[in-house]
C-alpha cells in the first residue's frame, strides 16, 4: 500500500470505509479486514509501540490460551521502521502473548503510513475501547501533535496552557486549527477536556502515576483527587490502595476523604513541593531527549540550586 495522508484515505483504499461509517465497527476491526500485504516475521523484529506503557495481564493470558488452541487468527497491523524491523500499529497484546508462548514467528500486516497518521490511528483505536489507559492516550495525542506542529512535546503542553489562559487568541492560530482537526478526527472529547482532565496526569506523584500507568487504577479523575494529598504522607498511599481494591469507592467519597485529610490555613510543605517538581521532570522523559529542552532544564536546576545555597548557605 502507498502512503496515506489521513485515516479516511487509508480505509477508503482498503475498501472498509463503510465498516467505520455504517456498521459501527472499530478501528481494529477495520484494520483486520483491510487489504494489505502480509508476511511472517521474527517476534524480535516486531517492535511494540513506544507509547505502550503496560500490558493487561488478564488479556495477555486469555490471548495465550486462545493462540495455543487456535493459533494466531488475525495478523498484527504494523508500520515500517526503516531498518528491517516494524512497529506495531494495533496488536501489542497479541505480540506479547506470542512472545511469552515462545513462538519465534509472528504474522503481520504491513501498512505504509506517515508517523502522524499511524499515531492518529492508534489514538482512535485506543479511544474506542471501553477501558482505554488515560496515560497511554495522553502520550499518543501529544506525540501526534508534536509531529504535526513540529515542536517538542513539552512545547505542545505549554501551548495547551496558553489556550486555557487566552482562549480567544489561541482560536485564531494555525496551531489551534491543527489541534481541533486532530481531536475531531480521533478523539471523543475536546481539546479543553484534554487540557483539564488528561494533561495533569503527567504530573501525578509517583505512586499514583504508577497505578494509572499499570492500569490498576483506571479512573483518572480518582487519581487526580488522590494526588491532592501530601506525597510524603501515609494518607495518600492508604487512600490509593483503597481506591484500587474497592472499585465502589466513589469520586465523591474520595474528595470528601481528601478534604478531611488536608490541613487548612497552613503553608505548603516544602518537601512536598520539591517532590512535585521532581515528579514533573521525571514525567517529561520524552521531552528531555531534545538537547535544547534538556539544556534549558539543566540551566534552571543550576539556577535553583544557586538560589537555595544563597538562602541556606549561612544557616
N, C-alpha and C positions, 0 to 999 in steps of 0.2 A: 504494500500500500504506500501511496505517496504521503507527503506531509499534509496536515490539515490545520487550518488556522482557527478552527472552532470545534466544539463538541458537536454542534449541529452538522457540520460538514463531515465529521467522522462517521456519525450514524447514518447520514444520507448515503455516503459512499459504501457503507456496509450493508445497506438495504434494510435497516431496522429502525428507521426514524418513526415509523408507525407504531413500533413497540413502545417507544417512550411517550409519544403523544396520545396514542389511542388506548392501549390496554393498561396503562399504569405500571408497566414493567420497570424494574430498577436498572440503574446503570450497569451493574454486574451482569444482569440477565442479557442486556443488550450487547455487552462485550462478549459474552459466551456465545451468542448467535451471530456475531459479526463475521464476515468473510475476511480472513486474514491468513497469511502463511503460518503453518505450524511446524514445529520440529521438536526433537528431544535434545536436552542439554544437561550437562553435569550440574548437580544441585549447587556446587560451589560457584558456578558461573551465573547463577540466577540470584541476584543480589536483592535482599529485602529493601523496601522503600526506606529512604533515610528519615522520613517523618514517623515511621512506625516505632512507637515507644514501648509497647508491651504486647504480649500475646495472651489472649483469654485462654486459660489453661483448660477449661471445660470444653471449649470449642476445638482446641487442638486435639484433645483426647478423643472427642467424637469423630473428628476427621480421620484420625489414625485408625480407628475401628472400621470406619466406612471404607477407607482405602485398602485395608487388609482384606476385607471381604469382596469388594467390587473393583478395586483398582482405582486409578485416577480417572474420574469421569470427565471433568472439564479441564481444558488447558488453562494455564495461568497466563493472564494478559501481561505482556512485558513491553518495554521500550529499550532501544539500544543505548549502551553507554559509550560506544565508540572504541572500546578496547577488546572487543570479542565477547565481553560479558553483556548481560542485560539486567535491567532493574524492573522490579515488579510494579505494575500499574494497579492490578487487582488480583488478590490471591495469596497474600502474605501468610495467612494461617495454613493454607494448603501446602505451601512450600515448607513451612516449619514442621508440619505433620509428616511429610515425605522424608525430610531430613532425619527426624527422630526415628523413623522406621528403618533407617539405614540404607534406603534406596539411593542409588547414585544418579539415576536419570529422571528428569522432570519434563513433562510435556508442556510446551509453552506456545503461546500465540503471539506473533510479532506485530506490533503497531509502531509505525514510524511517525512519531509525534513531536512537535516542538515542546520544550520543557514546561512552558507555562500552560499549554493545553493539557499536558499529562497531569499537571498538578490540579487543574480545574476539574478534570475527570475524576481524579482521586478524591477531591473535596466533595464533589457532587455525590459520589458513591458513598462516602462516609456520612454525609448529611442525611442521606435517605435511610440510613439504618435506624433501628428502633432504639439502640443504645450507643450512639457514637461517643468516642472518647473526646471530651471537650478540649483537652490539651493537644491531641493529635490534630483536631480540626483547626485549632488556633495556629499551630505551626504550618499546616497546609496553606491556610489563607495568607499568612504573612509571607511564605515562600513564593507563592504565586504572584502576589502584589509586588514583592521585591523585584522579580524578574520583569514584570510589566512596566513598573515605574522606573526601573534602572537605578534603584537606590538600595542600600543595605536594609536589613530587616528592622534595625533599631530606628532608622530614619522613617520607615513606614509607621512604626508605633508612634513616633513624635508627630507625624502628620495627622494621625487619628486624634491625638490630644489637641492639636491645633484646630481640627474640625470641631471638637467639642467646645473649645473656648471662643471660636469665631466662626460659627456655622455659616453665616451669610456670605462671608468672603470665600470660604472653602468651596461652597457650592458653585462658584463661578470659575473654578480652575479645571484644567485638563486632568489633573490628578484625581479630582473628585469624580469626573466622568468615567475614568477607567475603573475606579473603585466601585462606583454604583453599578456599572455594567457587569463587573465580576460577581458581585453579590446577587444581582438579579438573575444571573445565569446559573449559579451553582449552589446558592445558599437559601435556606428557608427563613432567614432572619435578615435584618437591615444592618448597614454599617454602624448605626448608632447603638444597636443592641450588641454588636461585636465589641465596640469600644467599652461599653459599660459592663457587660456580662462576661466577656471572654478574655480581653487583654489583662485584666487584673490577675488572672490565673498564673501568669508568668512570674508574678512577684510573691506567690504564696510562700509561707515558711516551709522549710524542707520536709517536715513530717506530713503536712497537708498536701504539699506538691507531689510527694511520692505516692500518697494514697490515690490522688486523682490520676497520676501518670500510669499507675499499675491497674487502674480500673476497680480497685476495691471500694472507692467512693465515687460513684458515678454522677451524683448530683452536684454540679459545680456551684450552685447557689448555697448549698450547705457548706461547701468547702470555704467559700469566701466569708461566710458568717463565723465559722470556727477560727479562721485566721485572724479575727479581730482580737482574740485573746493573746496574752503575752506569750512570746515564743519560749521564754525560759521558765514558764510556769507549768506545773503539772496539770493544770486545768485544761490546757489545750489538748494534751495527749489523752486525757481521760474522756473529754467530750468527743474527740476524733474517733477513739476506739468504740465508743457507744454508738456513734453515727454509722460506723462501718458494720457493726454486728447487729444493729437494730434498725432496719430499713423503715420501720413505722415511726421512728423519731422524726417529727415534722420540722420544717424550717422555722415555723413559729416557736416551737419548743426550744430549738437551738438558739434562736435570737433571744429568747427570754433568759436562758441559762447564761448566755454571753453578757447580757445586760446586768444580771445579778453578780457576775464574777468580776466585771470591770470596775476598778475603783473610780470614784468621781472626784473631780476637783484636784487631782494630783498631776504633777508634771510627768511626761512620758519617761519611761525607764531608758537610760542611756544605752544599756546593753541590748535591750530590745531593738532600739533604733539602729545600732551598729549591725545587729544580726539581720535586720530587714534589708539594709544596704547590701550586705554580703549575699543574701539570697537573690536580690535583683541582679547582681553581677553574674552569679552562677547560672541564672536562668537565661542569660543572653550569650550562651556559648557560641551559637552560630554567628551572631553579630561580631563577637570578638575575634573571629577568624579573619575579619577585614583588618589589615595592618593599620589603616588610618584610624579606625574606630578604637583598636587596641591601644594605639599611641595616645589618643585623647583620654582614654580611661586611666592609663598609667600616669599621665600627667596630672589628672585630677586627684588620684590617690596620693601622689607625691606631695601635692599642694595641701591635701587634707592632713597628711602626716606632719608636715611642717607646722601647720596651724595648731595642731594638738600639742606638739612639742613646745611651741611658744607659750601655750596656756598652762601646760602641766610641768614644764621643764623645771620650774623653780619650786614645785610643790614637794 
